[in-house]
Amino acid sequence: MIKKEFSLEYAHRLLNHGCVVLVTSHFRGINNILTLSWQMPISSRPKLFALAISKKHFSNKLIRKSKELAINVPGRNLIKEVHLCGSYSGKKVNKFDKAKLSPIAANFITAPLIEECFANIECKVRNMYNLGDHMLFIVEALRVLVDPKWFDGNFLKLNDSGIETLHHLGKDLYMVSGAVIKAR
Protein backbone atom coordinates (compact mmCIF):
# COMPACT_ATOMS: atom_id res chain seq x y z
CA MET A 1 0.00 0.00 0.00
CA ILE A 2 1.46 3.36 -0.97
CA LYS A 3 0.91 6.09 1.59
CA LYS A 4 1.48 9.80 1.46
CA GLU A 5 2.61 12.02 4.31
CA PHE A 6 -0.02 14.61 5.23
CA SER A 7 0.00 17.66 7.45
CA LEU A 8 -0.92 17.00 11.07
CA GLU A 9 -3.64 19.68 10.86
CA TYR A 10 -6.52 17.28 10.20
CA ALA A 11 -5.02 14.06 11.62
CA HIS A 12 -7.79 14.02 14.25
CA ARG A 13 -10.34 13.36 11.51
CA LEU A 14 -8.82 9.90 11.11
CA LEU A 15 -10.02 9.03 14.64
CA ASN A 16 -12.87 11.36 15.67
CA HIS A 17 -15.55 8.93 14.46
CA GLY A 18 -14.55 6.42 17.16
CA CYS A 19 -12.99 3.69 15.07
CA VAL A 20 -11.02 0.69 16.31
CA VAL A 21 -7.26 1.20 16.08
CA LEU A 22 -4.24 -1.04 16.35
CA VAL A 23 -1.69 0.47 18.73
CA THR A 24 1.87 -0.67 18.18
CA SER A 25 4.56 -0.43 20.81
CA HIS A 26 8.21 -1.41 21.23
CA PHE A 27 10.60 -1.75 24.14
CA ARG A 28 13.98 -3.53 24.29
CA GLY A 29 13.52 -5.54 21.10
CA ILE A 30 9.88 -6.50 21.74
CA ASN A 31 7.13 -5.32 19.38
CA ASN A 32 3.45 -5.62 20.23
CA ILE A 33 0.03 -4.81 18.77
CA LEU A 34 -3.01 -3.84 20.86
CA THR A 35 -6.56 -3.64 19.51
CA LEU A 36 -8.10 -0.52 21.06
CA SER A 37 -11.48 1.19 20.95
CA TRP A 38 -11.03 3.66 23.79
CA GLN A 39 -9.26 6.51 22.01
CA MET A 40 -10.12 10.05 21.00
CA PRO A 41 -8.66 13.34 19.75
CA ILE A 42 -8.35 15.90 22.56
CA SER A 43 -6.42 18.88 21.12
CA SER A 44 -5.80 20.40 17.70
CA ARG A 45 -2.76 22.50 18.67
CA PRO A 46 -0.72 20.61 19.60
CA LYS A 47 -2.24 17.51 18.00
CA LEU A 48 -3.06 15.32 21.03
CA PHE A 49 -4.94 12.05 21.45
CA ALA A 50 -6.06 10.20 24.58
CA LEU A 51 -5.86 6.41 24.79
CA ALA A 52 -7.27 4.45 27.75
CA ILE A 53 -5.34 1.18 28.05
CA SER A 54 -6.01 -1.51 30.66
CA LYS A 55 -3.24 -1.97 33.20
CA LYS A 56 -3.47 -5.73 32.47
CA HIS A 57 -2.38 -5.30 28.86
CA PHE A 58 1.23 -6.04 27.96
CA SER A 59 1.19 -2.94 25.71
CA ASN A 60 0.55 -0.77 28.78
CA LYS A 61 3.91 -1.83 30.21
CA LEU A 62 5.77 -1.36 26.90
CA ILE A 63 4.28 2.11 26.38
CA ARG A 64 4.99 3.25 29.95
CA LYS A 65 8.64 2.24 29.53
CA SER A 66 9.23 3.51 25.98
CA LYS A 67 6.96 6.59 26.17
CA GLU A 68 5.96 6.19 22.53
CA LEU A 69 3.50 4.34 20.31
CA ALA A 70 1.93 4.29 16.89
CA ILE A 71 -1.78 4.49 16.19
CA ASN A 72 -2.59 2.39 13.11
CA VAL A 73 -6.06 2.65 11.56
CA PRO A 74 -7.36 -0.55 9.93
CA GLY A 75 -10.19 -0.87 7.45
CA ARG A 76 -12.89 -3.50 7.22
CA ASN A 77 -10.55 -5.73 5.24
CA LEU A 78 -8.52 -6.36 8.43
CA ILE A 79 -11.38 -7.47 10.72
CA LYS A 80 -9.89 -10.94 11.32
CA GLU A 81 -6.47 -9.50 12.11
CA VAL A 82 -7.98 -6.82 14.38
CA HIS A 83 -9.95 -9.41 16.34
CA LEU A 84 -6.97 -11.78 16.55
CA CYS A 85 -4.74 -9.01 17.95
CA GLY A 86 -7.37 -8.33 20.62
CA SER A 87 -7.66 -12.02 21.54
CA TYR A 88 -4.06 -12.86 22.49
CA SER A 89 -1.49 -11.45 24.88
CA GLY A 90 1.73 -10.09 23.43
CA LYS A 91 3.51 -11.69 26.39
CA LYS A 92 2.87 -15.10 24.82
CA VAL A 93 2.36 -14.45 21.10
CA ASN A 94 4.12 -12.39 18.45
CA LYS A 95 1.00 -10.76 17.04
CA PHE A 96 2.73 -9.54 13.87
CA ASP A 97 3.53 -13.18 13.01
CA LYS A 98 0.21 -14.62 14.21
CA ALA A 99 -1.89 -12.04 12.30
CA LYS A 100 0.50 -11.99 9.32
CA LEU A 101 0.84 -8.18 9.57
CA SER A 102 3.90 -6.36 8.27
CA PRO A 103 5.90 -4.12 10.63
CA ILE A 104 7.53 -1.16 8.93
CA ALA A 105 9.97 1.36 10.38
CA ALA A 106 8.70 4.70 11.64
CA ASN A 107 10.66 7.95 11.29
CA PHE A 108 10.41 9.41 14.81
CA ILE A 109 9.74 6.42 17.10
CA THR A 110 11.07 2.87 17.53
CA ALA A 111 7.58 1.30 17.59
CA PRO A 112 6.77 -0.17 14.17
CA LEU A 113 3.92 0.92 11.93
CA ILE A 114 1.55 -1.61 10.35
CA GLU A 115 1.87 -1.62 6.57
CA GLU A 116 -1.63 -3.04 5.95
CA CYS A 117 -3.41 -0.28 7.88
CA PHE A 118 -4.57 2.66 5.76
CA ALA A 119 -3.24 5.23 8.25
CA ASN A 120 -0.37 5.40 10.74
CA ILE A 121 0.24 8.10 13.34
CA GLU A 122 3.61 8.20 15.12
CA CYS A 123 3.22 9.48 18.70
CA LYS A 124 5.22 10.37 21.80
CA VAL A 125 3.63 10.06 25.25
CA ARG A 126 3.19 13.50 26.87
CA ASN A 127 1.40 12.44 30.08
CA MET A 128 0.15 9.30 31.82
CA TYR A 129 -2.67 9.16 34.35
CA ASN A 130 -3.58 6.28 36.64
CA LEU A 131 -7.38 5.92 36.38
CA GLY A 132 -8.93 2.88 38.03
CA ASP A 133 -8.11 -0.26 36.07
CA HIS A 134 -6.77 1.76 33.09
CA MET A 135 -3.97 4.17 32.35
CA LEU A 136 -4.84 7.22 30.30
CA PHE A 137 -2.04 8.05 27.88
CA ILE A 138 -1.98 11.54 26.38
CA VAL A 139 0.06 11.31 23.19
CA GLU A 140 1.27 13.90 20.71
CA ALA A 141 1.22 13.12 17.01
CA LEU A 142 4.60 13.55 15.36
CA ARG A 143 3.87 12.28 11.86
CA VAL A 144 0.88 10.92 9.94
CA LEU A 145 0.92 8.66 6.89
CA VAL A 146 -2.29 7.85 5.03
CA ASP A 147 -3.27 6.05 1.86
CA PRO A 148 -4.67 8.91 -0.29
CA LYS A 149 -7.41 6.53 -1.48
CA TRP A 150 -8.87 6.84 2.05
CA PHE A 151 -8.05 10.44 3.01
CA ASP A 152 -7.68 13.66 1.01
CA GLY A 153 -5.71 15.52 3.70
CA ASN A 154 -8.92 17.02 5.04
CA PHE A 155 -11.59 14.28 5.32
CA LEU A 156 -11.87 10.51 5.27
CA LYS A 157 -13.46 9.26 2.05
CA LEU A 158 -15.88 6.87 3.75
CA ASN A 159 -18.54 7.17 1.03
CA ASP A 160 -16.24 5.46 -1.46
CA SER A 161 -16.92 1.77 -2.07
CA GLY A 162 -14.82 -0.53 0.09
CA ILE A 163 -13.63 2.21 2.43
CA GLU A 164 -15.06 1.44 5.86
CA THR A 165 -13.64 1.64 9.36
CA LEU A 166 -14.36 -0.82 12.17
CA HIS A 167 -16.24 -0.04 15.39
CA HIS A 168 -16.20 -2.55 18.25
CA LEU A 169 -19.51 -3.43 19.91
CA GLY A 170 -18.14 -6.06 22.33
CA LYS A 171 -16.78 -9.62 22.20
CA ASP A 172 -16.53 -10.59 18.51
CA LEU A 173 -19.11 -8.09 17.25
CA TYR A 174 -18.12 -5.12 15.10
CA MET A 175 -19.93 -2.71 12.84
CA VAL A 176 -18.55 -0.76 9.92
CA SER A 177 -18.87 2.93 9.18
CA GLY A 178 -21.97 3.88 7.25
CA ALA A 179 -22.97 6.50 4.75
CA VAL A 180 -21.63 10.02 5.12
CA ILE A 181 -24.41 12.61 5.07
CA LYS A 182 -24.49 16.41 5.29
CA ALA A 183 -26.49 18.32 7.89
CA ARG A 184 -28.27 20.91 5.76
C-alpha positions as CSV (number, residue, x, y, z in Angstrom):
1,M,0.0,0.0,0.0
2,I,1.5,3.4,-1.0
3,K,0.9,6.1,1.6
4,K,1.5,9.8,1.5
5,E,2.6,12.0,4.3
6,F,0.0,14.6,5.2
7,S,0.0,17.7,7.5
8,L,-0.9,17.0,11.1
9,E,-3.6,19.7,10.9
10,Y,-6.5,17.3,10.2
11,A,-5.0,14.1,11.6
12,H,-7.8,14.0,14.3
13,R,-10.3,13.4,11.5
14,L,-8.8,9.9,11.1
15,L,-10.0,9.0,14.6
16,N,-12.9,11.4,15.7
17,H,-15.6,8.9,14.5
18,G,-14.6,6.4,17.2
19,C,-13.0,3.7,15.1
20,V,-11.0,0.7,16.3
21,V,-7.3,1.2,16.1
22,L,-4.2,-1.0,16.4
23,V,-1.7,0.5,18.7
24,T,1.9,-0.7,18.2
25,S,4.6,-0.4,20.8
26,H,8.2,-1.4,21.2
27,F,10.6,-1.8,24.1
28,R,14.0,-3.5,24.3
29,G,13.5,-5.5,21.1
30,I,9.9,-6.5,21.7
31,N,7.1,-5.3,19.4
32,N,3.4,-5.6,20.2
33,I,0.0,-4.8,18.8
34,L,-3.0,-3.8,20.9
35,T,-6.6,-3.6,19.5
36,L,-8.1,-0.5,21.1
37,S,-11.5,1.2,20.9
38,W,-11.0,3.7,23.8
39,Q,-9.3,6.5,22.0
40,M,-10.1,10.1,21.0
41,P,-8.7,13.3,19.7
42,I,-8.4,15.9,22.6
43,S,-6.4,18.9,21.1
44,S,-5.8,20.4,17.7
45,R,-2.8,22.5,18.7
46,P,-0.7,20.6,19.6
47,K,-2.2,17.5,18.0
48,L,-3.1,15.3,21.0
49,F,-4.9,12.0,21.4
50,A,-6.1,10.2,24.6
51,L,-5.9,6.4,24.8
52,A,-7.3,4.4,27.7
53,I,-5.3,1.2,28.0
54,S,-6.0,-1.5,30.7
55,K,-3.2,-2.0,33.2
56,K,-3.5,-5.7,32.5
57,H,-2.4,-5.3,28.9
58,F,1.2,-6.0,28.0
59,S,1.2,-2.9,25.7
60,N,0.5,-0.8,28.8
61,K,3.9,-1.8,30.2
62,L,5.8,-1.4,26.9
63,I,4.3,2.1,26.4
64,R,5.0,3.2,30.0
65,K,8.6,2.2,29.5
66,S,9.2,3.5,26.0
67,K,7.0,6.6,26.2
68,E,6.0,6.2,22.5
69,L,3.5,4.3,20.3
70,A,1.9,4.3,16.9
71,I,-1.8,4.5,16.2
72,N,-2.6,2.4,13.1
73,V,-6.1,2.6,11.6
74,P,-7.4,-0.6,9.9
75,G,-10.2,-0.9,7.4
76,R,-12.9,-3.5,7.2
77,N,-10.5,-5.7,5.2
78,L,-8.5,-6.4,8.4
79,I,-11.4,-7.5,10.7
80,K,-9.9,-10.9,11.3
81,E,-6.5,-9.5,12.1
82,V,-8.0,-6.8,14.4
83,H,-9.9,-9.4,16.3
84,L,-7.0,-11.8,16.6
85,C,-4.7,-9.0,17.9
86,G,-7.4,-8.3,20.6
87,S,-7.7,-12.0,21.5
88,Y,-4.1,-12.9,22.5
89,S,-1.5,-11.5,24.9
90,G,1.7,-10.1,23.4
91,K,3.5,-11.7,26.4
92,K,2.9,-15.1,24.8
93,V,2.4,-14.5,21.1
94,N,4.1,-12.4,18.4
95,K,1.0,-10.8,17.0
96,F,2.7,-9.5,13.9
97,D,3.5,-13.2,13.0
98,K,0.2,-14.6,14.2
99,A,-1.9,-12.0,12.3
100,K,0.5,-12.0,9.3
101,L,0.8,-8.2,9.6
102,S,3.9,-6.4,8.3
103,P,5.9,-4.1,10.6
104,I,7.5,-1.2,8.9
105,A,10.0,1.4,10.4
106,A,8.7,4.7,11.6
107,N,10.7,8.0,11.3
108,F,10.4,9.4,14.8
109,I,9.7,6.4,17.1
110,T,11.1,2.9,17.5
111,A,7.6,1.3,17.6
112,P,6.8,-0.2,14.2
113,L,3.9,0.9,11.9
114,I,1.5,-1.6,10.4
115,E,1.9,-1.6,6.6
116,E,-1.6,-3.0,5.9
117,C,-3.4,-0.3,7.9
118,F,-4.6,2.7,5.8
119,A,-3.2,5.2,8.3
120,N,-0.4,5.4,10.7
121,I,0.2,8.1,13.3
122,E,3.6,8.2,15.1
123,C,3.2,9.5,18.7
124,K,5.2,10.4,21.8
125,V,3.6,10.1,25.3
126,R,3.2,13.5,26.9
127,N,1.4,12.4,30.1
128,M,0.2,9.3,31.8
129,Y,-2.7,9.2,34.3
130,N,-3.6,6.3,36.6
131,L,-7.4,5.9,36.4
132,G,-8.9,2.9,38.0
133,D,-8.1,-0.3,36.1
134,H,-6.8,1.8,33.1
135,M,-4.0,4.2,32.4
136,L,-4.8,7.2,30.3
137,F,-2.0,8.0,27.9
138,I,-2.0,11.5,26.4
139,V,0.1,11.3,23.2
140,E,1.3,13.9,20.7
141,A,1.2,13.1,17.0
142,L,4.6,13.6,15.4
143,R,3.9,12.3,11.9
144,V,0.9,10.9,9.9
145,L,0.9,8.7,6.9
146,V,-2.3,7.9,5.0
147,D,-3.3,6.0,1.9
148,P,-4.7,8.9,-0.3
149,K,-7.4,6.5,-1.5
150,W,-8.9,6.8,2.1
151,F,-8.0,10.4,3.0
152,D,-7.7,13.7,1.0
153,G,-5.7,15.5,3.7
154,N,-8.9,17.0,5.0
155,F,-11.6,14.3,5.3
156,L,-11.9,10.5,5.3
157,K,-13.5,9.3,2.1
158,L,-15.9,6.9,3.8
159,N,-18.5,7.2,1.0
160,D,-16.2,5.5,-1.5
161,S,-16.9,1.8,-2.1
162,G,-14.8,-0.5,0.1
163,I,-13.6,2.2,2.4
164,E,-15.1,1.4,5.9
165,T,-13.6,1.6,9.4
166,L,-14.4,-0.8,12.2
167,H,-16.2,0.0,15.4
168,H,-16.2,-2.6,18.2
169,L,-19.5,-3.4,19.9
170,G,-18.1,-6.1,22.3
171,K,-16.8,-9.6,22.2
172,D,-16.5,-10.6,18.5
173,L,-19.1,-8.1,17.2
174,Y,-18.1,-5.1,15.1
175,M,-19.9,-2.7,12.8
176,V,-18.6,-0.8,9.9
177,S,-18.9,2.9,9.2
178,G,-22.0,3.9,7.3
179,A,-23.0,6.5,4.7
180,V,-21.6,10.0,5.1
181,I,-24.4,12.6,5.1
182,K,-24.5,16.4,5.3
183,A,-26.5,18.3,7.9
184,R,-28.3,20.9,5.8
